[in-house]
Amino acid sequence: MDDGGARLTCPYCESYGVSRLFLATARLDCCECDECGARWDEEPATGKFRGRGGRQSAVDGAARR
Ligand SMILES: [Zn+2]
């Protein structure tokens, strides 16, 4: 697979079955692995790993402020 350099795989199980949702309000990519169910956040500009998060992490934090 040619992914153009961006990491498209799950950092936990290295599966390519990753769902990615850009959260404009939080400026984060919210990722979820279809294989192992892990969820994490990334900075879309740098692809930097922002830590494992629940579904609420970025979404809920932005919504409640
Ligand atoms: Zn995974």
N, CA, C, O and the ligand as a Tripos MOL2 file, in Angstrom:
@<TRIPOS>MOLECULE
protein
  261   259    66     0     0
PROTEIN
NO_CHARGES

@<TRIPOS>ATOM
      1 N           0.8330   -1.2060    0.0000 N.3       1 MET1
      2 CA          0.0000    0.0000    0.0000 C.3       1 MET1
      3 C           0.8690    1.2580    0.0000 C.2       1 MET1
      4 O           1.8240    1.3630    0.7690 O.2       1 MET1
      5 N           0.5340    2.1870   -0.8510 N.am      2 ASP2
      6 CA          1.2530    3.4640   -0.8470 C.3       2 ASP2
      7 C           0.4360    4.4810   -0.0880 C.2       2 ASP2
      8 O          -0.6090    4.9280   -0.5600 O.2       2 ASP2
      9 N           0.9040    4.8440    1.0760 N.am      3 ASP3
     10 CA          0.1300    5.7590    1.9020 C.3       3 ASP3
     11 C           0.6970    7.1760    1.8880 C.2       3 ASP3
     12 O           0.2380    8.0410    2.6340 O.2       3 ASP3
     13 N           1.6760    7.4060    1.0540 N.am      4 GLY4
     14 CA          2.2070    8.7640    0.9170 C.3       4 GLY4
     15 C           2.9850    9.2350    2.1210 C.2       4 GLY4
     16 O           3.2690   10.4260    2.2450 O.2       4 GLY4
     17 N           3.3330    8.3370    3.0010 N.am      5 GLY5
     18 CA          4.1740    8.7110    4.1250 C.3       5 GLY5
     19 C           3.4040    8.8750    5.4240 C.2       5 GLY5
     20 O           3.9780    8.7350    6.5030 O.2       5 GLY5
     21 N           2.1250    9.1680    5.3390 N.am      6 ALA6
     22 CA          1.3540    9.3140    6.5630 C.3       6 ALA6
     23 C           1.0880    7.9420    7.1650 C.2       6 ALA6
     24 O           0.9450    6.9530    6.4470 O.2       6 ALA6
     25 N           1.0260    7.8980    8.4590 N.am      7 ARG7
     26 CA          0.7540    6.6200    9.0960 C.3       7 ARG7
     27 C          -0.7340    6.3200    9.0070 C.2       7 ARG7
     28 O          -1.5750    7.0750    9.4940 O.2       7 ARG7
     29 N          -1.0270    5.2100    8.3800 N.am      8 LEU8
     30 CA         -2.4310    4.8340    8.2250 C.3       8 LEU8
     31 C          -2.7620    3.6100    9.0460 C.2       8 LEU8
     32 O          -3.9150    3.1820    9.0960 O.2       8 LEU8
     33 N          -1.7750    3.0550    9.6790 N.am      9 THR9
     34 CA         -2.0040    1.8160   10.4080 C.3       9 THR9
     35 C          -2.2830    2.0860   11.8810 C.2       9 THR9
     36 O          -1.9340    3.1360   12.4220 O.2       9 THR9
     37 N          -2.9100    1.1250   12.4970 N.am     10 CYS10
     38 CA         -3.1440    1.1810   13.9310 C.3      10 CYS10
     39 C          -1.8100    1.0690   14.6730 C.2      10 CYS10
     40 O          -1.0250    0.1670   14.3800 O.2      10 CYS10
     41 N          -1.5370    1.9680   15.6300 N.am     11 PRO11
     42 CA         -0.2760    1.8850   16.3880 C.3      11 PRO11
     43 C          -0.2460    0.7070   17.3440 C.2      11 PRO11
     44 O           0.8090    0.3720   17.8820 O.2      11 PRO11
     45 N          -1.3780    0.0840   17.5600 N.am     12 TYR12
     46 CA         -1.4340   -1.0140   18.5210 C.3      12 TYR12
     47 C          -1.3190   -2.3760   17.8490 C.2      12 TYR12
     48 O          -0.6040   -3.2530   18.3320 O.2      12 TYR12
     49 N          -2.0390   -2.5550   16.7140 N.am     13 CYS13
     50 CA         -2.0120   -3.8680   16.0740 C.3      13 CYS13
     51 C          -1.5130   -3.7790   14.6210 C.2      13 CYS13
     52 O          -1.3830   -4.7950   13.9380 O.2      13 CYS13
     53 N          -1.2360   -2.5440   14.1600 N.am     14 GLU14
     54 CA         -0.6730   -2.3110   12.8270 C.3      14 GLU14
     55 C          -1.6040   -2.7640   11.7140 C.2      14 GLU14
     56 O          -1.1550   -3.0610   10.6070 O.2      14 GLU14
     57 N          -2.8700   -2.8170   11.9990 N.am     15 SER15
     58 CA         -3.8530   -3.0970   10.9550 C.3      15 SER15
     59 C          -4.0850   -1.8570   10.1130 C.2      15 SER15
     60 O          -3.9170   -0.7320   10.5840 O.2      15 SER15
     61 N          -4.4710   -2.0700    8.8660 N.am     16 TYR16
     62 CA         -4.8220   -0.9490    7.9980 C.3      16 TYR16
     63 C          -6.2920   -0.5700    8.1150 C.2      16 TYR16
     64 O          -6.7410    0.3930    7.4940 O.2      16 TYR16
     65 N          -7.0280   -1.3200    8.8990 N.am     17 GLY17
     66 CA         -8.4590   -1.0440    9.0190 C.3      17 GLY17
     67 C          -8.7410    0.0570   10.0250 C.2      17 GLY17
     68 O          -9.3290   -0.1910   11.0780 O.2      17 GLY17
     69 N          -8.3230    1.2710    9.7020 N.am     18 VAL18
     70 CA         -8.4710    2.3870   10.6210 C.3      18 VAL18
     71 C          -9.5100    3.3680   10.0870 C.2      18 VAL18
     72 O          -9.4390    3.8090    8.9400 O.2      18 VAL18
     73 N         -10.4550    3.6920   10.9250 N.am     19 SER19
     74 CA        -11.4170    4.7360   10.5870 C.3      19 SER19
     75 C         -10.8920    6.0600   11.1210 C.2      19 SER19
     76 O         -10.4110    6.1330   12.2520 O.2      19 SER19
     77 N         -10.9860    7.1090   10.3050 N.am     20 ARG20
     78 CA        -10.3840    8.3850   10.6690 C.3      20 ARG20
     79 C         -11.4140    9.4890   10.5080 C.2      20 ARG20
     80 O         -12.0720    9.6000    9.4730 O.2      20 ARG20
     81 N         -11.5410   10.2900   11.5280 N.am     21 LEU21
     82 CA        -12.5100   11.3780   11.4880 C.3      21 LEU21
     83 C         -11.8130   12.6720   11.8930 C.2      21 LEU21
     84 O         -11.2650   12.7760   12.9900 O.2      21 LEU21
     85 N         -11.8380   13.6510   11.0030 N.am     22 PHE22
     86 CA        -11.2070   14.9200   11.3310 C.3      22 PHE22
     87 C         -12.1620   15.7830   12.1340 C.2      22 PHE22
     88 O         -13.2940   16.0380   11.7240 O.2      22 PHE22
     89 N         -11.6830   16.2280   13.2850 N.am     23 LEU23
     90 CA        -12.4850   17.1000   14.1270 C.3      23 LEU23
     91 C         -11.9690   18.5180   13.9730 C.2      23 LEU23
     92 O         -10.9410   18.8840   14.5430 O.2      23 LEU23
     93 N         -12.6940   19.3120   13.1960 N.am     24 ALA24
     94 CA        -12.2210   20.6680   12.9090 C.3      24 ALA24
     95 C         -12.1540   21.5050   14.1770 C.2      24 ALA24
     96 O         -11.2470   22.3220   14.3370 O.2      24 ALA24
     97 N         -13.1030   21.3070   15.0730 N.am     25 THR25
     98 CA        -13.1540   22.1320   16.2760 C.3      25 THR25
     99 C         -11.9720   21.8660   17.1840 C.2      25 THR25
    100 O         -11.4690   22.7730   17.8480 O.2      25 THR25
    101 N         -11.5250   20.6060   17.2120 N.am     26 ALA26
    102 CA        -10.4140   20.2500   18.0920 C.3      26 ALA26
    103 C          -9.0960   20.2080   17.3360 C.2      26 ALA26
    104 O          -8.0350   20.0520   17.9400 O.2      26 ALA26
    105 N          -9.1610   20.3480   16.0020 N.am     27 ARG27
    106 CA         -7.9780   20.2370   15.1410 C.3      27 ARG27
    107 C          -7.2490   18.9300   15.4120 C.2      27 ARG27
    108 O          -6.0300   18.9010   15.5770 O.2      27 ARG27
    109 N          -8.0130   17.8630   15.4540 N.am     28 LEU28
    110 CA         -7.4370   16.5480   15.6880 C.3      28 LEU28
    111 C          -8.0610   15.5480   14.7340 C.2      28 LEU28
    112 O          -9.2120   15.6930   14.3230 O.2      28 LEU28
    113 N          -7.2970   14.5480   14.3950 N.am     29 ASP29
    114 CA         -7.8670   13.3790   13.7420 C.3      29 ASP29
    115 C          -8.2170   12.3760   14.8200 C.2      29 ASP29
    116 O          -7.3720   11.9860   15.6260 O.2      29 ASP29
    117 N          -9.4560   11.9690   14.8260 N.am     30 CYS30
    118 CA         -9.8910   10.9650   15.7780 C.3      30 CYS30
    119 C          -9.9020    9.6260   15.0470 C.2      30 CYS30
    120 O         -10.6470    9.4540   14.0820 O.2      30 CYS30
    121 N          -9.0850    8.6810   15.4970 N.am     31 CYS31
    122 CA         -8.9170    7.4230   14.7780 C.3      31 CYS31
    123 C          -9.4710    6.2660   15.5910 C.2      31 CYS31
    124 O          -9.4160    6.2590   16.8210 O.2      31 CYS31
    125 N          -9.9990    5.3040   14.8800 N.am     32 GLU32
    126 CA        -10.4850    4.1000   15.5370 C.3      32 GLU32
    127 C         -10.1010    2.8950   14.6980 C.2      32 GLU32
    128 O         -10.2990    2.8830   13.4830 O.2      32 GLU32
    129 N          -9.5560    1.8910   15.3460 N.am     33 CYS33
    130 CA         -9.1450    0.6830   14.6540 C.3      33 CYS33
    131 C         -10.3050   -0.2870   14.5550 C.2      33 CYS33
    132 O         -10.9660   -0.5940   15.5480 O.2      33 CYS33
    133 N         -10.5410   -0.7620   13.3490 N.am     34 ASP34
    134 CA        -11.6250   -1.7180   13.1600 C.3      34 ASP34
    135 C         -11.2370   -3.1070   13.6370 C.2      34 ASP34
    136 O         -12.1040   -3.9450   13.8880 O.2      34 ASP34
    137 N          -9.9380   -3.3550   13.7640 N.am     35 GLU35
    138 CA         -9.4720   -4.6890   14.1350 C.3      35 GLU35
    139 C          -9.4780   -4.9020   15.6370 C.2      35 GLU35
    140 O         -10.0520   -5.8760   16.1240 O.2      35 GLU35
    141 N          -8.8460   -4.0020   16.3760 N.am     36 CYS36
    142 CA         -8.7080   -4.2020   17.8210 C.3      36 CYS36
    143 C          -9.5570   -3.2240   18.6250 C.2      36 CYS36
    144 O          -9.6420   -3.3310   19.8480 O.2      36 CYS36
    145 N         -10.1910   -2.2660   17.9340 N.am     37 GLY37
    146 CA        -11.1020   -1.3650   18.6310 C.3      37 GLY37
    147 C         -10.4200   -0.2260   19.3690 C.2      37 GLY37
    148 O         -11.0740    0.5200   20.0980 O.2      37 GLY37
    149 N          -9.1090   -0.0840   19.1890 N.am     38 ALA38
    150 CA         -8.3970    0.9950   19.8590 C.3      38 ALA38
    151 C          -8.8140    2.3440   19.2850 C.2      38 ALA38
    152 O          -9.1520    2.4570   18.1070 O.2      38 ALA38
    153 N          -8.7840    3.3480   20.1260 N.am     39 ARG39
    154 CA         -9.0800    4.7100   19.6660 C.3      39 ARG39
    155 C          -7.9660    5.6320   20.1030 C.2      39 ARG39
    156 O          -7.4380    5.5180   21.2100 O.2      39 ARG39
    157 N          -7.6190    6.5400   19.2270 N.am     40 TRP40
    158 CA         -6.5570    7.4920   19.5730 C.3      40 TRP40
    159 C          -6.7310    8.7550   18.7620 C.2      40 TRP40
    160 O          -7.5030    8.8040   17.8040 O.2      40 TRP40
    161 N          -5.9850    9.7860   19.1700 N.am     41 ASP41
    162 CA         -6.0530   11.0730   18.4920 C.3      41 ASP41
    163 C          -4.7130   11.3880   17.8540 C.2      41 ASP41
    164 O          -3.6590   11.0400   18.3850 O.2      41 ASP41
    165 N          -4.7670   12.0520   16.7070 N.am     42 GLU42
    166 CA         -3.5480   12.4900   16.0430 C.3      42 GLU42
    167 C          -3.6950   13.9400   15.6210 C.2      42 GLU42
    168 O          -4.7990   14.4100   15.3480 O.2      42 GLU42
    169 N          -2.5620   14.6510   15.5690 N.am     43 GLU43
    170 CA         -2.5780   15.9720   14.9650 C.3      43 GLU43
    171 C          -2.5120   15.8070   13.4570 C.2      43 GLU43
    172 O          -1.5480   15.2360   12.9470 O.2      43 GLU43
    173 N          -3.5110   16.2930   12.7300 N.am     44 PRO44
    174 CA         -3.5230   16.0960   11.2740 C.3      44 PRO44
    175 C          -2.3920   16.8160   10.5760 C.2      44 PRO44
    176 O          -1.9410   16.3570    9.5260 O.2      44 PRO44
    177 N          -1.9160   17.9180   11.1090 N.am     45 ALA45
    178 CA         -0.8630   18.6840   10.4550 C.3      45 ALA45
    179 C           0.4690   17.9380   10.4790 C.2      45 ALA45
    180 O           1.2200   17.9700    9.5040 O.2      45 ALA45
    181 N           0.7550   17.2790   11.5760 N.am     46 THR46
    182 CA          2.0510   16.6450   11.7430 C.3      46 THR46
    183 C           1.9710   15.1280   11.7780 C.2      46 THR46
    184 O           2.9850   14.4440   11.6420 O.2      46 THR46
    185 N           0.7670   14.6020   11.9620 N.am     47 GLY47
    186 CA          0.6110   13.1670   12.1170 C.3      47 GLY47
    187 C           1.0870   12.6800   13.4660 C.2      47 GLY47
    188 O           1.2980   11.4850   13.6740 O.2      47 GLY47
    189 N           1.2570   13.6260   14.3880 N.am     48 LYS48
    190 CA          1.7830   13.2800   15.6980 C.3      48 LYS48
    191 C           0.7320   12.5780   16.5350 C.2      48 LYS48
    192 O          -0.4340   12.9720   16.5750 O.2      48 LYS48
    193 N           1.1720   11.5480   17.1860 N.am     49 PHE49
    194 CA          0.2940   10.7610   18.0410 C.3      49 PHE49
    195 C          -0.0410   11.5510   19.2950 C.2      49 PHE49
    196 O           0.8560   12.0190   19.9960 O.2      49 PHE49
    197 N          -1.3290   11.7010   19.5790 N.am     50 ARG50
    198 CA         -1.7410   12.5190   20.7180 C.3      50 ARG50
    199 C          -2.2970   11.6960   21.8610 C.2      50 ARG50
    200 O          -2.9090   12.2260   22.7880 O.2      50 ARG50
    201 N          -2.0810   10.4110   21.7850 N.am     51 GLY51
    202 CA         -2.4670    9.6010   22.9190 C.3      51 GLY51
    203 C          -3.7510    8.8420   22.6990 C.2      51 GLY51
    204 O          -4.5890    9.2090   21.8760 O.2      51 GLY51
    205 N          -3.8770    7.8010   23.4380 N.am     52 ARG52
    206 CA         -5.0500    6.9720   23.3390 C.3      52 ARG52
    207 C          -6.2230    7.7200   23.9540 C.2      52 ARG52
    208 O          -6.1010    8.3150   25.0250 O.2      52 ARG52
    209 N          -7.3420    7.6830   23.2770 N.am     53 GLY53
    210 CA         -8.4990    8.3880   23.7920 C.3      53 GLY53
    211 C          -9.7480    7.5720   23.6590 C.2      53 GLY53
    212 O          -9.8540    6.6880   22.8080 O.2      53 GLY53
    213 N         -10.6810    7.8770   24.5020 N.am     54 GLY54
    214 CA        -12.0080    7.2990   24.3340 C.3      54 GLY54
    215 C         -12.7330    8.0510   23.2460 C.2      54 GLY54
    216 O         -12.2110    9.0260   22.7050 O.2      54 GLY54
    217 N         -13.9070    7.6170   22.9260 N.am     55 ARG55
    218 CA        -14.6800    8.3180   21.9270 C.3      55 ARG55
    219 C         -14.9720    9.7320   22.4020 C.2      55 ARG55
    220 O         -15.1690   10.6310   21.5850 O.2      55 ARG55
    221 N         -15.0020    9.9350   23.6820 N.am     56 GLN56
    222 CA        -15.3440   11.2540   24.2190 C.3      56 GLN56
    223 C         -14.1720   12.2250   24.2010 C.2      56 GLN56
    224 O         -14.3830   13.4360   24.2660 O.2      56 GLN56
    225 N         -12.9460   11.7260   24.1160 N.am     57 SER57
    226 CA        -11.7920   12.5720   24.4120 C.3      57 SER57
    227 C         -11.8290   13.9340   23.7430 C.2      57 SER57
    228 O         -11.9020   14.9610   24.4170 O.2      57 SER57
    229 N         -11.7790   13.9420   22.4230 N.am     58 ALA58
    230 CA        -11.7410   15.2290   21.7240 C.3      58 ALA58
    231 C         -13.1490   15.7930   21.5450 C.2      58 ALA58
    232 O         -13.3900   16.9870   21.7230 O.2      58 ALA58
    233 N         -14.0520   14.9120   21.1930 N.am     59 VAL59
    234 CA        -15.4110   15.3740   20.8810 C.3      59 VAL59
    235 C         -16.0600   15.9780   22.1050 C.2      59 VAL59
    236 O         -16.5660   17.0990   22.0700 O.2      59 VAL59
    237 N         -16.0390   15.2250   23.1780 N.am     60 ASP60
    238 CA        -16.7110   15.6480   24.3820 C.3      60 ASP60
    239 C         -16.0270   16.8560   24.9880 C.2      60 ASP60
    240 O         -16.6920   17.7790   25.4580 O.2      60 ASP60
    241 N         -14.7150   16.8570   24.9800 N.am     61 GLY61
    242 CA        -13.9760   17.9760   25.5450 C.3      61 GLY61
    243 C         -14.3040   19.2800   24.8400 C.2      61 GLY61
    244 O         -14.4580   20.3190   25.4810 O.2      61 GLY61
    245 N         -14.4090   19.2250   23.5250 N.am     62 ALA62
    246 CA        -14.7130   20.4290   22.7680 C.3      62 ALA62
    247 C         -16.1420   20.8590   22.9940 C.2      62 ALA62
    248 O         -16.4400   22.0520   23.0570 O.2      62 ALA62
    249 N         -17.0300   19.8810   23.1160 N.am     63 ALA63
    250 CA        -18.4470   20.2020   23.2170 C.3      63 ALA63
    251 C         -18.7990   20.7870   24.5750 C.2      63 ALA63
    252 O         -19.7380   21.5740   24.6940 O.2      63 ALA63
    253 N         -18.0450   20.4010   25.5980 N.am     64 ARG64
    254 CA        -18.4280   20.8160   26.9500 C.3      64 ARG64
    255 C         -17.8020   22.1190   27.3730 C.2      64 ARG64
    256 O         -18.2050   22.6950   28.3840 O.2      64 ARG64
    257 N         -16.8350   22.5960   26.6340 N.am     65 ARG65
    258 CA        -16.1950   23.8510   27.0410 C.3      65 ARG65
    259 C         -17.0660   25.0430   26.7510 C.2      65 ARG65
    260 O         -16.6750   26.1760   27.0330 O.2      65 ARG65
    261 ZN         -5.6400   -1.9810   16.0730 Zn       66 ZN66
@<TRIPOS>BOND
     1     1     2 1
     2     2     3 1
     3     3     4 2
     4     3     5 am
     5     5     6 1
     6     6     7 1
     7     7     8 2
     8     7     9 am
     9     9    10 1
    10    10    11 1
    11    11    12 2
    12    11    13 am
    13    13    14 1
    14    14    15 1
    15    15    16 2
    16    15    17 am
    17    17    18 1
    18    18    19 1
    19    19    20 2
    20    19    21 am
    21    21    22 1
    22    22    23 1
    23    23    24 2
    24    23    25 am
    25    25    26 1
    26    26    27 1
    27    27    28 2
    28    27    29 am
    29    29    30 1
    30    30    31 1
    31    31    32 2
    32    31    33 am
    33    33    34 1
    34    34    35 1
    35    35    36 2
    36    35    37 am
    37    37    38 1
    38    38    39 1
    39    39    40 2
    40    39    41 am
    41    41    42 1
    42    42    43 1
    43    43    44 2
    44    43    45 am
    45    45    46 1
    46    46    47 1
    47    47    48 2
    48    47    49 am
    49    49    50 1
    50    50    51 1
    51    51    52 2
    52    51    53 am
    53    53    54 1
    54    54    55 1
    55    55    56 2
    56    55    57 am
    57    57    58 1
    58    58    59 1
    59    59    60 2
    60    59    61 am
    61    61    62 1
    62    62    63 1
    63    63    64 2
    64    63    65 am
    65    65    66 1
    66    66    67 1
    67    67    68 2
    68    67    69 am
    69    69    70 1
    70    70    71 1
    71    71    72 2
    72    71    73 am
    73    73    74 1
    74    74    75 1
    75    75    76 2
    76    75    77 am
    77    77    78 1
    78    78    79 1
    79    79    80 2
    80    79    81 am
    81    81    82 1
    82    82    83 1
    83    83    84 2
    84    83    85 am
    85    85    86 1
    86    86    87 1
    87    87    88 2
    88    87    89 am
    89    89    90 1
    90    90    91 1
    91    91    92 2
    92    91    93 am
    93    93    94 1
    94    94    95 1
    95    95    96 2
    96    95    97 am
    97    97    98 1
    98    98    99 1
    99    99   100 2
   100    99   101 am
   101   101   102 1
   102   102   103 1
   103   103   104 2
   104   103   105 am
   105   105   106 1
   106   106   107 1
   107   107   108 2
   108   107   109 am
   109   109   110 1
   110   110   111 1
   111   111   112 2
   112   111   113 am
   113   113   114 1
   114   114   115 1
   115   115   116 2
   116   115   117 am
   117   117   118 1
   118   118   119 1
   119   119   120 2
   120   119   121 am
   121   121   122 1
   122   122   123 1
   123   123   124 2
   124   123   125 am
   125   125   126 1
   126   126   127 1
   127   127   128 2
   128   127   129 am
   129   129   130 1
   130   130   131 1
   131   131   132 2
   132   131   133 am
   133   133   134 1
   134   134   135 1
   135   135   136 2
   136   135   137 am
   137   137   138 1
   138   138   139 1
   139   139   140 2
   140   139   141 am
   141   141   142 1
   142   142   143 1
   143   143   144 2
   144   143   145 am
   145   145   146 1
   146   146   147 1
   147   147   148 2
   148   147   149 am
   149   149   150 1
   150   150   151 1
   151   151   152 2
   152   151   153 am
   153   153   154 1
   154   154   155 1
   155   155   156 2
   156   155   157 am
   157   157   158 1
   158   158   159 1
   159   159   160 2
   160   159   161 am
   161   161   162 1
   162   162   163 1
   163   163   164 2
   164   163   165 am
   165   165   166 1
   166   166   167 1
   167   167   168 2
   168   167   169 am
   169   169   170 1
   170   170   171 1
   171   171   172 2
   172   171   173 am
   173   173   174 1
   174   174   175 1
   175   175   176 2
   176   175   177 am
   177   177   178 1
   178   178   179 1
   179   179   180 2
   180   179   181 am
   181   181   182 1
   182   182   183 1
   183   183   184 2
   184   183   185 am
   185   185   186 1
   186   186   187 1
   187   187   188 2
   188   187   189 am
   189   189   190 1
   190   190   191 1
   191   191   192 2
   192   191   193 am
   193   193   194 1
   194   194   195 1
   195   195   196 2
   196   195   197 am
   197   197   198 1
   198   198   199 1
   199   199   200 2
   200   199   201 am
   201   201   202 1
   202   202   203 1
   203   203   204 2
   204   203   205 am
   205   205   206 1
   206   206   207 1
   207   207   208 2
   208   207   209 am
   209   209   210 1
   210   210   211 1
   211   211   212 2
   212   211   213 am
   213   213   214 1
   214   214   215 1
   215   215   216 2
   216   215   217 am
   217   217   218 1
   218   218   219 1
   219   219   220 2
   220   219   221 am
   221   221   222 1
   222   222   223 1
   223   223   224 2
   224   223   225 am
   225   225   226 1
   226   226   227 1
   227   227   228 2
   228   227   229 am
   229   229   230 1
   230   230   231 1
   231   231   232 2
   232   231   233 am
   233   233   234 1
   234   234   235 1
   235   235   236 2
   236   235   237 am
   237   237   238 1
   238   238   239 1
   239   239   240 2
   240   239   241 am
   241   241   242 1
   242   242   243 1
   243   243   244 2
   244   243   245 am
   245   245   246 1
   246   246   247 1
   247   247   248 2
   248   247   249 am
   249   249   250 1
   250   250   251 1
   251   251   252 2
   252   251   253 am
   253   253   254 1
   254   254   255 1
   255   255   256 2
   256   255   257 am
   257   257   258 1
   258   258   259 1
   259   259   260 2
@<TRIPOS>SUBSTRUCTURE
     1 MET1         2 RESIDUE 1 A MET
     2 ASP2         6 RESIDUE 1 A ASP
     3 ASP3        10 RESIDUE 1 A ASP
     4 GLY4        14 RESIDUE 1 A GLY
     5 GLY5        18 RESIDUE 1 A GLY
     6 ALA6        22 RESIDUE 1 A ALA
     7 ARG7        26 RESIDUE 1 A ARG
     8 LEU8        30 RESIDUE 1 A LEU
     9 THR9        34 RESIDUE 1 A THR
    10 CYS10       38 RESIDUE 1 A CYS
    11 PRO11       42 RESIDUE 1 A PRO
    12 TYR12       46 RESIDUE 1 A TYR
    13 CYS13       50 RESIDUE 1 A CYS
    14 GLU14       54 RESIDUE 1 A GLU
    15 SER15       58 RESIDUE 1 A SER
    16 TYR16       62 RESIDUE 1 A TYR
    17 GLY17       66 RESIDUE 1 A GLY
    18 VAL18       70 RESIDUE 1 A VAL
    19 SER19       74 RESIDUE 1 A SER
    20 ARG20       78 RESIDUE 1 A ARG
    21 LEU21       82 RESIDUE 1 A LEU
    22 PHE22       86 RESIDUE 1 A PHE
    23 LEU23       90 RESIDUE 1 A LEU
    24 ALA24       94 RESIDUE 1 A ALA
    25 THR25       98 RESIDUE 1 A THR
    26 ALA26      102 RESIDUE 1 A ALA
    27 ARG27      106 RESIDUE 1 A ARG
    28 LEU28      110 RESIDUE 1 A LEU
    29 ASP29      114 RESIDUE 1 A ASP
    30 CYS30      118 RESIDUE 1 A CYS
    31 CYS31      122 RESIDUE 1 A CYS
    32 GLU32      126 RESIDUE 1 A GLU
    33 CYS33      130 RESIDUE 1 A CYS
    34 ASP34      134 RESIDUE 1 A ASP
    35 GLU35      138 RESIDUE 1 A GLU
    36 CYS36      142 RESIDUE 1 A CYS
    37 GLY37      146 RESIDUE 1 A GLY
    38 ALA38      150 RESIDUE 1 A ALA
    39 ARG39      154 RESIDUE 1 A ARG
    40 TRP40      158 RESIDUE 1 A TRP
    41 ASP41      162 RESIDUE 1 A ASP
    42 GLU42      166 RESIDUE 1 A GLU
    43 GLU43      170 RESIDUE 1 A GLU
    44 PRO44      174 RESIDUE 1 A PRO
    45 ALA45      178 RESIDUE 1 A ALA
    46 THR46      182 RESIDUE 1 A THR
    47 GLY47      186 RESIDUE 1 A GLY
    48 LYS48      190 RESIDUE 1 A LYS
    49 PHE49      194 RESIDUE 1 A PHE
    50 ARG50      198 RESIDUE 1 A ARG
    51 GLY51      202 RESIDUE 1 A GLY
    52 ARG52      206 RESIDUE 1 A ARG
    53 GLY53      210 RESIDUE 1 A GLY
    54 GLY54      214 RESIDUE 1 A GLY
    55 ARG55      218 RESIDUE 1 A ARG
    56 GLN56      222 RESIDUE 1 A GLN
    57 SER57      226 RESIDUE 1 A SER
    58 ALA58      230 RESIDUE 1 A ALA
    59 VAL59      234 RESIDUE 1 A VAL
    60 ASP60      238 RESIDUE 1 A ASP
    61 GLY61      242 RESIDUE 1 A GLY
    62 ALA62      246 RESIDUE 1 A ALA
    63 ALA63      250 RESIDUE 1 A ALA
    64 ARG64      254 RESIDUE 1 A ARG
    65 ARG65      258 RESIDUE 1 A ARG
    66 ZN66       261 GROUP 0 **** ****
